[in-house]
Every structure is written in C-alpha cells, then in structure tokens.
Amino acid sequence: MRFILHYAPDNASMIVRLAFEELGLPYETRLVDRAARAQDGAAYRALNPAGLIPCLETETEAGALFETGAILLWLADRHGGLGPGVDAPERGNFLKWLFFVSNTLHPMLRMTFYPKKYAGPDPAAQAALRQTVQGAGGAAMTLQGALALLDAELARQGTPFFFGDRPSALDCYLAPVVRWCAIYPKGETGWFALGAYPALQAMVGRMEARPSARRVAQAEGLGAAPFTAPEPCNPPEGSAT
C-alpha cells in the first residue's frame, strides 16, 4: 500500500512521520514549501481544504486524510501497535487523552505561535493571549495545566510510555509538542521547563533514543537531542516556517 505524507520540517507532520517509523510502514514524503506558501496553493488545498500540515494520501477508501489526531487514530486502528485496540479495557482512556492533546493542548500551543490569528493585529492583545495561555492558570486550562495533567497520568500508569512498553500514538504526539514548547516562538518560551514534568521528561528521553526518532531527526534536521535539548531545525529541504 502506498502512503504519501505531505510534510514540512518541524511541523505537525513530524508526529505522523514518527508514527510511521514506529509502525515500520513504508511511506513517501512530499515537501509542502511553507516559504512559498504551498499550503495555500490549489494543488494542496485539493487534498486538504483547510490548508494545514500534515496531509496523508492513502490508497484506500479513506483517500486523503488530514488532522493529526485523525491520522494517528486511523493508523492505530488499521495497523495496530499505536495504542489499545477497540475492545481493550484502556481504549476509552487512550481516546480521551489523545483527543485532549489534539483538541486542547495543541491548539493552545498554536495560539502562542500565531497569536495574530486569534487575537487580531493589536500587539498588546497578542501578548495578553500568550500570557494567558502560557500562565499557571489556576482553575482555567493553560499549557502548564495541560502538561501537568498528562505528566500525572503517565506517572499513574507507571509504564515507560503511555499504555505500555512501546510508544503509542500519544507518545508520538507529545514528544514533538514538548520540543515545540521549549523552542517556539523564539524568545517566548520562558514559561516552560521540562524538568517540571518528570514523567514526560523521562518519556521523551526514551523516545529520543529510539531508532524511529533518530531517523526522523536526521530527515528533518532536528539535531542529536530533539526532545530533551532541542534546537531550531536545520532541514535538508524546506523550512519550518
């Protein structure tokens, strides 16, 4: 079966690439040139009308898939190995945390990357949005609060990765997210300290040591420690922005 992953370096497509590497499935990559705004072009929009990255072309009835969480869940259900199966006791727990990352954590991170899209052109409003999303939050959900919940859940499970001894879709999602918390946007990451989340810190360290992650890091120019001590990417093709 042929899979084509439309990607940009150090974008959400990295999450899907990591899942493919963990599954050992063959796939091809097609660069979406963000510098040329290829994601806004007619060819890409025909595959993903939302114009976001990634998009996965499949030779199945599913056709072209977009939305990172949806792609991960489709791969997990079709090929196994990325989380509890549909009849497993932990299936509901797996789904709620996967969707929490996809629907809550990741969108908040995007708000810090692109505050103008959410708060409008006023720099003060953009700064206020970042401060709110990155703050401690109290009863309100923030990036720190979301990461703390995930850290506590992983510690509760007591396994090397979420739901077992091998990475699940949730681990494939969270390792890149932790990376982005540490380095993006430049100069606006003082809120984040990986050591504040010891279970997540241990998990991303294990992920970083896996052959799958090393292959992804080499392909996208992420350096030797892409999750525990990340640096801006230096990709062989394309640009992260």
C-alpha positions in Angstrom: 0.0 0.0 0.0 1.3 3.4 -0.9 1.3 6.3 1.6 2.3 9.8 0.8 2.9 12.2 3.7 2.8 15.8 2.8 5.0 17.5 5.3 7.1 20.5 6.3 10.1 20.2 8.6 9.4 20.5 12.3 5.7 20.8 11.7 2.8 18.6 12.9 3.7 16.2 10.1 6.7 15.2 12.2 4.2 13.5 14.6 2.8 11.4 11.8 6.3 10.6 10.4 7.3 9.4 13.9 4.2 7.1 14.0 5.1 5.6 10.6 8.6 5.0 11.7 7.4 3.3 14.9 5.0 1.1 12.8 7.7 0.2 10.3 5.4 1.1 7.4 6.9 2.3 4.1 5.8 5.8 3.1 6.9 8.6 0.8 7.2 12.3 1.7 6.3 15.3 -0.3 7.5 18.7 0.8 5.0 21.4 1.4 7.1 24.5 0.8 5.9 26.9 3.5 8.3 29.6 2.4 6.4 29.7 -0.9 3.0 29.3 0.9 2.4 26.0 -1.0 -0.1 25.1 1.7 -2.3 27.8 0.2 -2.0 26.6 -3.4 -4.8 24.9 -5.3 -2.9 21.5 -5.5 -2.5 21.2 -1.8 -6.0 22.6 -1.0 -7.5 19.9 -3.2 -6.0 17.4 -0.7 -6.5 19.4 2.5 -9.1 22.2 2.1 -8.1 23.6 5.5 -4.6 24.3 4.2 -2.9 22.9 7.3 0.0 20.4 7.5 0.0 17.4 7.5 -2.0 15.6 4.9 -1.7 11.9 4.3 -2.6 10.4 0.9 -3.7 6.8 1.1 -4.6 4.1 -1.5 -7.7 3.2 0.5 -11.3 4.2 0.7 -10.2 6.9 3.1 -8.5 8.9 0.4 -6.6 11.9 1.7 -6.6 12.4 5.4 -5.9 15.5 7.4 -5.9 16.5 11.1 -3.0 15.0 13.0 -5.2 13.2 15.6 -7.4 11.7 13.0 -4.4 10.3 11.0 -2.9 8.8 14.2 -6.1 7.1 15.2 -6.7 5.8 11.6 -3.2 4.3 11.6 -3.6 2.8 15.0 -7.0 1.2 14.2 -5.9 0.0 10.8 -2.4 -1.3 11.6 -2.3 -1.7 15.4 0.7 -1.0 17.6 0.0 2.6 18.4 -2.4 2.1 21.3 -5.1 -0.1 22.8 -7.4 -1.9 20.4 -11.1 -1.1 20.1 -12.0 -3.8 22.6 -9.2 -3.2 25.1 -10.1 -2.1 28.6 -7.9 1.0 28.2 -9.4 2.1 24.9 -11.5 4.9 26.4 -8.6 6.2 28.4 -6.4 6.2 25.3 -9.0 8.1 23.3 -9.7 10.8 25.9 -6.0 11.6 26.3 -5.3 11.5 22.6 -8.2 13.9 21.9 -7.1 16.1 24.9 -3.7 16.6 23.2 -5.2 17.1 19.8 -8.2 19.4 20.8 -6.8 21.2 23.9 -3.0 21.2 24.2 -2.0 21.5 20.6 -4.4 24.4 19.8 -3.2 26.3 22.8 0.3 25.9 21.5 -0.7 27.2 18.1 -2.1 30.3 19.9 1.3 31.1 21.1 2.8 30.6 17.7 0.3 32.6 15.8 -1.4 35.0 18.2 -2.4 37.4 15.4 -4.7 34.7 14.0 -6.6 34.5 17.3 -6.3 38.0 18.9 -6.1 40.2 15.9 -3.5 42.8 14.9 -3.1 44.6 18.2 0.3 43.6 19.7 -1.0 44.2 23.3 -3.9 41.7 22.7 -1.4 39.2 21.2 0.8 39.5 24.2 -2.1 39.1 26.6 -3.2 36.0 24.8 0.2 34.5 25.1 0.5 35.4 28.7 -2.9 33.8 29.5 -2.3 30.6 27.6 1.2 30.1 29.0 0.3 31.0 32.6 -0.3 28.8 35.6 -4.0 29.3 35.1 -5.4 28.0 38.4 -8.8 26.6 37.6 -8.5 27.7 33.9 -6.8 25.3 31.4 -3.4 26.5 30.2 -0.4 24.9 28.6 1.2 24.4 32.0 -2.0 22.9 33.3 -2.4 20.6 30.4 1.1 19.3 30.6 0.7 18.7 34.3 -2.4 16.6 33.7 -0.5 14.5 31.2 2.5 14.2 33.4 0.3 12.9 36.3 -1.5 10.4 34.0 1.8 8.9 32.8 3.1 8.7 36.3 -0.1 7.0 37.4 0.2 4.4 34.6 3.8 3.6 35.7 4.8 2.5 32.3 7.8 3.7 30.1 5.3 5.1 27.6 1.6 5.8 27.6 -0.2 2.5 27.7 2.8 0.2 27.7 6.4 -0.5 27.0 6.3 0.8 23.4 5.3 4.2 22.2 1.7 4.8 21.5 0.2 7.5 19.2 0.0 9.7 22.4 3.8 9.5 22.8 4.4 10.2 19.2 2.2 13.3 19.5 3.7 14.5 22.8 7.4 14.3 22.1 7.2 16.9 19.3 4.8 19.0 21.3 7.3 19.1 24.2 10.0 20.1 21.7 8.0 23.0 20.4 7.2 24.2 23.9 10.9 24.6 24.5 11.9 26.5 21.4 8.9 28.2 19.7 8.2 31.0 19.4 11.8 32.3 19.8 12.1 34.4 22.9 8.7 33.5 24.3 9.4 30.1 26.0 10.4 31.2 29.5 7.2 29.7 30.8 8.4 26.1 30.0 10.8 23.9 32.0 10.8 20.2 31.0 12.0 19.3 34.5 8.7 20.4 35.9 7.1 17.3 34.3 9.4 14.4 35.3 7.3 11.6 33.8 7.1 13.4 30.5 10.8 14.2 30.7 11.6 10.5 31.1 9.3 9.5 28.3 10.7 11.9 25.7 14.2 10.8 26.7 13.2 7.3 25.9 11.6 8.3 22.7 14.6 10.3 21.7 16.8 7.2 22.0 14.6 5.1 19.7 15.7 4.4 16.1 12.4 5.8 14.9 13.2 9.2 16.4 16.8 9.2 15.2 15.6 8.6 11.7 13.0 11.4 11.9 15.6 13.8 13.4 18.0 13.1 10.6 15.4 13.5 7.9 14.2 16.9 9.3 17.5 18.2 10.7 16.4 18.2 14.3 19.8 17.6 15.9 21.0 14.9 18.3 18.6 15.7 21.2 15.4 16.9 19.5 13.1 16.4 22.5 15.3 16.8 25.6 17.6 19.6 24.5 16.0 20.9 21.3 17.5 23.4 18.9 15.9 25.1 15.8 15.8 22.6 12.9 18.3 22.7 10.1 16.5 20.6 7.5 18.0 19.3 4.3 14.9 20.7 2.4 12.2 23.2 3.1 11.6 25.4 6.1 9.8 25.1 9.4 8.1 28.4 8.7 
